[in-house]
């Protein structure tokens, strides 16, 4: 880097080339998109009511139940889920990318699915199997068949953690698989020639190389688990288990916003601490460069006798985490009674004509005139947000990786992680208040599609930055430097070199953003003003009127949209990285 | 000079009427409002119910030329959005159709973000207590529900204090009141009736109640005892209805739920029924209100819409009210007949919440239940 800048000819260009401008712009963007809303939330907790909230949360008889116990539960969930996801997602990624296991495509597909299924479906699936008599009503599969389920297995931390692992491991899978696919055959072959045994190659070469991806996956799954509301609410409340996310939701829902914001800020602080520690671990070690531009064929290990047993394990995991929830969703879009999911199935909720006795005369979803509109709106929103988020995320990740270990990189990477933990309702409200009024010569953004896209990009930034970083960190600097020497500008380098090499990781991130956007309701409903809705709003409408079958049918439509997007991304990345096929 | 005079005269023409207009608009009939509303062209409403889509159709048929834009979102989100918009100086929404009235009262009405409006056409047909501080359109319930298949002889509970006894341990369900405003309002209302709760205690146990030193009154003591008796909290009313109502259940729990959910009994295979004969009350009636946003961009159309949503003079309320006329919910307009299958409003043993009083007492109750968990 310094070598280059001394060569740079004139002043202006020198400034540009020394890489000062891009970080400055990025800092400004992050300041506006992330810091400003955060500061606004912080300020609202510094009013007299806000100070009272800090006191109530931290130093009052309420603190134990309002903060400390939920914090404990949340941290147990966060760490438990992150480790579980790394093990499960890592195992699957290794199997699919680096071994000759049969049915790799199928396994890969199953690995990406769970994240596209909303976590409440997994929680419902758990209930269908493990629900015990604590709540009354119809018991789950096991109790009906005479197997008593103790409370700890039916409710509370254990089932919540299992359900969240089943939901989020695919996030870890996507990121780790992207990183593993860049471990070139040459590295592994070099190890083999030097006589290293398989465990040695795994622990000595592969694991160190993908450490950044492991950290990225761990932080995202940690944040996901910590912020998830549906699973702890469905499985935890009956035994009075509160997490910070259920507490936070409750505080805002009952009009005690300040307390909710205080909890959110504290949660951000605690998570930032852990992220900082993990960042130190990564930057403390040497970065291993694996994408060198010298042939990136992937080497597959023969599994020998283990091929089929491992395949069976992977398929079992896939079946349990994807097929069961999808089945429960599908059944609940077909069964007229939500208490009896597997009887009297009807297609009415999908294609029924309406006007009859079923569902107060509501017609099936495919007869709902807004559905097609909503699908189109959803896809458009998802694509635009995925694109803008990835562009911004790529630029951020690039700067963070280039300046690994510097203060700037640390601050940027911390800030880029925060939005995931800010409750969407507070995030959206901050955006309306900040950008609703015209700022100087800029017009008010209120009610525009642009405001929605900006807010959504900021909110989903963590996915883009984390997935971008884990891949960019592996790209060798010499390719870029040779390009630089031949006079290629930053943009040219980005599009001709970085983008094609990192495409798998970028698409992995883009899919995560797309999925999150398509499903996330809170942000959209506060910023949307048009009457033609997106799918998540249609689902909410049905659910709010008690028509769960229709809502679940819409959820399946969302799943199909996500799947289609993921196939599309997969096809694109194979076309770009033709050299990968071996 | 002349030009400037002209200008200020013109300005006066524009400003003066708008100042005087709001007061005028409040007393106008729908016929007088219509031409003004048509000039405004549209009206935007945030609605707690997606049935606003049906109102949209009916409203636009009744008043051509006024486009209704309905956005359905929960009360919490409506409040967050209105606050944020007004802080940014954006005035885009006209009408709020919203529940969660204690929060609406303290965050919106006291902060002057909304104004109350009572349509003169129906003013005489609404009880005074429903006209202010916020205009109530209908009342919903959070009341004790039981399973009528499992208890064919009527409600197994006749006094709230029975729920604190061993026979109901772990058999009373409630959506977590620290998660949902209506349930917090229910417990707050119980805390606000210490005398009735003390009398009911004496009726049940034959002795005077001893209230713990750190609690205020018999209502708070009841809340504490209820939690101590393993009250089971659930995340939403769907879970509650399934647990309490399951028609095949042998020994089902009871729970504080929504009376109008009974209409889904047949569809869902439930046997939900309201426990009405309960001392001192079986729960609460809480309002859904219609209110106008401060500086609403379409003030005439906003008033026309609120007028419309109180229905016509027929017993069903016609197209303007019918979508909301479900058994177990109650119209405040006296000309609208209550559903024949449900307990009459006057006979339902539920307390009606007062948004202002609830707002003042709710924080203390919220803190109490946090310590009880």
Interface residues (C-beta under 8 A of the other chain):
Chain A: X56 X61 X62 X65 X66 X134 X135 X136 X137 X138 X233 X234 X237 X238 X240 X242 X246 X247 X249 X250 X252 X253 X254 X255 X256 X257 X336 X337 X338 X339 X340 X358 X359 X425 X426 X428 X429 X430 X431 X432 X433 X434 X435 X436 X437 X444 X446 X447 X522 X525 X526 X528 X529 X531 X540 X541 X542 X544 X545 X546 X548
Chain B: X49 X50 X51 X69 X70 X71 X72 X73 X74 X76 X77 X79 X80 X81 X83 X84 X85 X87 X88 X89 X90 X92 X100 X102 X103 X106 X107 X170 X171 X173 X176 X178 X179 X180 X181 X184 X232 X233 X234 X235 X238 X239 X242 X243 X244 X246 X248 X249 X251 X252 X253 X261 X264 X267 X268 X269 X270 X362 X363 X366 X367 X370 X371 X373
